Amino acid sequence: MWYLQLLLSFFLFLGCEKSSEKNAENKSDTVLNIAVSSDYPPFIYNKDNKLEGFEIEIINIIAKSLNKTIHFHDISFEGLLQTVAEKQVDGAIATISKTPEREKNLDFTIPYHRSITVIVVPFATSINKLEDVEGKIVGVEAGTTYEHELINRHYNVQLLKRTKFSELLPALHDGKCQAIVTGYSEAYELQNLNPNLKIIPIEDSVSQFSIALPKGSPLLEPINKKLQEMIQNGDIQALERQYFKKIAVPAVN
């Protein structure tokens, strides 16, 4: 009996050791754990089981400058910031805007891209300007700042929330909502694939996107340094030209 117990303890020890080695590998000094939400072209998208896009290019360049390899964690945007706040990952990049509420639990890098908020509707609709959304059902991706864009402007709307951006267009086509609120570049991608859509810009709605980090992260300074270098040498602008068919707001500087 004692022999069997000793043997069992030995195998349990081996299992724990392998598990610890795996966790250590993902959390080592050479690995950068980054949370993303992959259904947001042209910022991040999955192509042939590989993550691509404007923000993937940016974070890959940053990781290389830090001599780190990236381990991506692809999750819905709704749980993204909580994952960072709880330090389950080293950071997140996914069209994230800094807000006073978010700053309570997170640190943010300098912005690397600007956009505007827009309304996406079918051409065959009575919605032709911002005021026309009054009393309508509007689709938004849960957890984004777009949730509050119209409510903060005191419009009486009902929000239809979806955990993935890709779920909003089917909801619009099925009549579950009359409009979608999102960013300009994402809207333009939708319009390219669906010519029956029109885009209505919302005035005074400029958003700036940053990388979100856990509070007190030692990565804040080196990432900011690399982002500033990429802005000044034109790397960010080159990536914008590569990935965005149209740019609504001038690049950050």
C-alpha positions as CSV (number, residue, x, y, z in Angstrom):
1,M,0.0,0.0,0.0
2,W,2.7,2.4,1.0
3,Y,4.4,1.7,-2.4
4,L,1.3,2.6,-4.3
5,Q,0.9,5.8,-2.3
6,L,4.5,6.8,-3.0
7,L,4.1,6.1,-6.7
8,L,0.8,8.2,-6.9
9,S,2.5,11.1,-5.1
10,F,5.4,10.9,-7.6
11,F,3.0,11.2,-10.6
12,L,1.1,14.0,-9.0
13,F,4.3,15.8,-8.4
14,L,5.3,15.4,-12.1
15,G,1.9,16.7,-13.2
16,C,2.2,19.8,-11.0
17,E,5.7,20.4,-12.2
18,K,4.6,20.3,-15.9
19,S,1.7,22.6,-15.2
20,S,4.0,25.1,-13.4
21,E,6.4,24.9,-16.3
22,K,3.6,25.7,-18.7
23,N,2.4,28.7,-16.7
24,A,5.9,29.9,-16.2
25,E,6.4,29.7,-20.0
26,N,3.4,31.9,-20.6
27,K,4.3,34.4,-17.9
28,S,8.1,34.5,-18.4
29,D,10.1,37.6,-19.1
30,T,10.3,36.7,-22.8
31,V,6.5,36.3,-23.4
32,L,4.0,39.1,-23.7
33,N,0.4,38.0,-23.0
34,I,-2.0,40.2,-24.9
35,A,-5.8,40.1,-25.0
36,V,-7.5,40.9,-28.3
37,S,-10.9,40.7,-29.8
38,S,-10.5,39.4,-33.3
39,D,-13.8,40.2,-35.1
40,Y,-13.0,43.8,-35.7
41,P,-11.5,44.4,-39.2
42,P,-9.5,46.2,-40.2
43,F,-8.1,46.5,-36.7
44,I,-7.9,42.8,-35.8
45,Y,-9.3,39.9,-37.7
46,N,-8.7,36.2,-38.2
47,K,-7.4,35.1,-41.6
48,D,-6.5,31.4,-42.2
49,N,-6.4,30.9,-38.5
50,K,-3.9,33.7,-38.0
51,L,-4.5,37.1,-36.4
52,E,-3.9,40.0,-38.7
53,G,-4.8,43.7,-38.9
54,F,-3.6,47.2,-38.0
55,E,-3.4,46.6,-34.3
56,I,-1.7,43.2,-34.6
57,E,1.0,44.9,-36.6
58,I,1.5,47.6,-33.9
59,I,1.7,45.1,-31.0
60,N,4.0,42.8,-32.9
61,I,6.5,45.7,-33.6
62,I,6.3,46.7,-29.9
63,A,6.9,43.1,-28.8
64,K,10.0,42.8,-31.0
65,S,11.4,46.1,-29.6
66,L,10.9,44.5,-26.1
67,N,12.6,41.3,-27.2
68,K,9.4,39.4,-26.4
69,T,7.2,36.9,-28.2
70,I,3.4,37.4,-28.1
71,H,0.9,34.9,-26.7
72,F,-2.5,36.2,-27.9
73,H,-5.7,35.7,-25.8
74,D,-8.7,36.1,-28.2
75,I,-11.8,37.0,-26.1
76,S,-15.0,39.1,-26.5
77,F,-14.6,42.8,-25.9
78,E,-17.0,42.7,-23.0
79,G,-14.5,40.8,-20.8
80,L,-11.4,42.3,-22.2
81,L,-10.7,45.1,-19.7
82,Q,-11.6,43.0,-16.7
83,T,-9.0,40.4,-17.8
84,V,-6.4,43.2,-17.9
85,A,-7.4,44.7,-14.6
86,E,-7.1,41.3,-12.9
87,K,-3.6,40.9,-14.4
88,Q,-4.5,37.7,-16.2
89,V,-2.7,39.2,-19.2
90,D,0.0,41.9,-19.7
91,G,-2.2,44.2,-21.7
92,A,-4.9,44.5,-24.3
93,I,-5.2,46.1,-27.8
94,A,-8.6,46.3,-29.4
95,T,-9.7,49.8,-30.3
96,I,-9.8,50.7,-26.6
97,S,-10.5,54.3,-25.6
98,K,-9.4,55.7,-22.3
99,T,-12.2,57.0,-20.1
100,P,-12.2,58.3,-16.5
101,E,-14.1,55.2,-15.3
102,R,-11.6,52.8,-17.0
103,E,-8.7,54.7,-15.6
104,K,-9.7,53.7,-12.1
105,N,-8.6,50.2,-12.8
106,L,-6.2,50.4,-15.7
107,D,-3.3,52.3,-17.1
108,F,-3.3,53.5,-20.8
109,T,-0.5,54.2,-23.2
110,I,-0.4,57.2,-25.4
111,P,-3.0,57.0,-28.3
112,Y,-1.9,55.5,-31.6
113,H,-5.0,56.1,-33.7
114,R,-8.0,58.4,-33.9
115,S,-11.5,57.7,-35.2
116,I,-15.0,59.0,-35.1
117,T,-18.3,57.4,-34.1
118,V,-20.8,56.7,-36.8
119,I,-24.3,55.3,-37.3
120,V,-24.7,52.5,-39.9
121,V,-28.1,52.1,-41.4
122,P,-29.6,50.6,-44.6
123,F,-30.2,53.0,-47.5
124,A,-33.9,52.2,-47.4
125,T,-34.5,53.8,-44.0
126,S,-36.0,56.9,-42.5
127,I,-32.8,57.5,-40.5
128,N,-30.8,60.2,-42.3
129,K,-29.3,62.2,-39.4
130,L,-28.4,61.6,-35.7
131,E,-31.7,62.9,-34.4
132,D,-33.6,60.3,-36.4
133,V,-32.4,57.5,-34.0
134,E,-34.8,58.8,-31.3
135,G,-37.0,56.0,-30.2
136,K,-35.2,53.4,-32.3
137,I,-33.4,50.2,-31.4
138,V,-29.6,50.6,-31.9
139,G,-27.1,47.8,-32.1
140,V,-23.8,48.1,-30.2
141,E,-21.0,45.8,-29.2
142,A,-21.2,45.2,-25.4
143,G,-18.6,46.8,-23.3
144,T,-17.5,49.4,-25.8
145,T,-17.9,53.2,-25.4
146,Y,-20.4,53.1,-28.2
147,E,-22.9,51.8,-25.6
148,H,-23.1,55.2,-24.1
149,E,-22.6,57.5,-27.1
150,L,-26.3,58.1,-27.8
151,I,-27.5,57.9,-24.2
152,N,-24.9,60.4,-23.1
153,R,-26.3,62.7,-25.8
154,H,-29.8,62.3,-24.2
155,Y,-31.3,60.3,-27.0
156,N,-34.1,57.9,-26.1
157,V,-32.9,54.7,-27.7
158,Q,-33.1,51.0,-26.8
159,L,-29.7,49.3,-27.1
160,L,-29.4,45.9,-28.6
161,K,-26.1,44.6,-27.2
162,R,-24.1,41.8,-28.8
163,T,-20.9,40.2,-27.5
164,K,-19.3,40.2,-31.0
165,F,-19.1,43.0,-33.6
166,S,-19.8,40.4,-36.3
167,E,-23.2,39.7,-34.8
168,L,-24.5,43.3,-35.3
169,L,-25.0,43.2,-39.1
170,P,-27.2,40.0,-39.1
171,A,-29.3,41.7,-36.3
172,L,-29.7,44.8,-38.6
173,H,-30.6,42.6,-41.6
174,D,-33.1,40.7,-39.5
175,G,-34.8,43.8,-38.3
176,K,-33.8,43.3,-34.6
177,C,-32.3,46.8,-34.7
178,Q,-32.7,49.8,-37.0
179,A,-29.1,51.1,-36.8
180,I,-25.6,50.2,-35.6
181,V,-23.3,52.5,-33.7
182,T,-19.6,51.9,-34.2
183,G,-16.3,53.4,-35.4
184,Y,-15.8,54.8,-38.9
185,S,-13.2,52.3,-40.1
186,E,-15.2,49.3,-39.0
187,A,-18.3,50.8,-40.6
188,Y,-16.5,51.4,-43.9
189,E,-15.5,47.7,-43.9
190,L,-19.1,46.8,-43.4
191,Q,-20.2,49.1,-46.2
192,N,-17.6,47.7,-48.6
193,L,-19.1,44.2,-48.1
194,N,-22.7,45.5,-48.1
195,P,-23.2,48.4,-50.5
196,N,-26.8,48.8,-49.4
197,L,-25.5,50.4,-46.1
198,K,-24.9,54.1,-45.5
199,I,-22.8,55.8,-42.9
200,I,-23.9,58.8,-40.9
201,P,-21.0,60.5,-38.9
202,I,-21.7,61.7,-35.4
203,E,-20.2,65.2,-34.9
204,D,-17.8,65.8,-32.1
205,S,-17.3,62.1,-31.5
206,V,-13.5,61.7,-31.9
207,S,-12.1,58.7,-30.2
208,Q,-8.5,57.9,-29.5
209,F,-7.3,54.3,-29.1
210,S,-4.6,53.2,-26.6
211,I,-3.2,49.9,-25.3
212,A,-4.7,49.0,-21.9
213,L,-2.3,47.8,-19.1
214,P,-2.8,46.7,-15.5
215,K,-2.4,49.4,-13.0
216,G,1.3,50.1,-12.2
217,S,2.5,48.0,-15.2
218,P,6.3,48.4,-15.8
219,L,5.5,48.1,-19.5
220,L,3.9,51.5,-19.7
221,E,7.1,53.5,-20.2
222,P,8.8,51.3,-22.7
223,I,5.6,50.8,-24.8
224,N,5.0,54.6,-24.8
225,K,8.5,55.1,-25.9
226,K,8.1,52.7,-28.8
227,L,4.7,54.1,-29.8
228,Q,6.1,57.7,-29.8
229,E,9.0,56.5,-32.0
230,M,6.5,54.8,-34.4
231,I,4.4,58.0,-34.6
232,Q,7.4,60.3,-35.2
233,N,9.1,58.1,-37.8
234,G,5.8,57.6,-39.8
235,D,5.4,53.8,-39.1
236,I,1.9,54.3,-37.6
237,Q,0.8,56.5,-40.6
238,A,2.2,53.8,-43.0
239,L,0.1,51.1,-41.3
240,E,-3.0,53.3,-41.4
241,R,-2.5,53.7,-45.2
242,Q,-2.0,50.0,-45.5
243,Y,-5.1,48.9,-43.6
244,F,-7.7,51.7,-43.8
245,K,-9.3,52.4,-47.1
246,K,-10.4,55.8,-45.7
247,I,-9.1,57.7,-42.7
248,A,-11.7,59.9,-40.9
249,V,-9.4,61.8,-38.6
250,P,-5.8,62.9,-39.1
251,A,-3.2,60.6,-37.5
252,V,-1.9,61.2,-34.0
253,N,1.3,63.2,-33.6
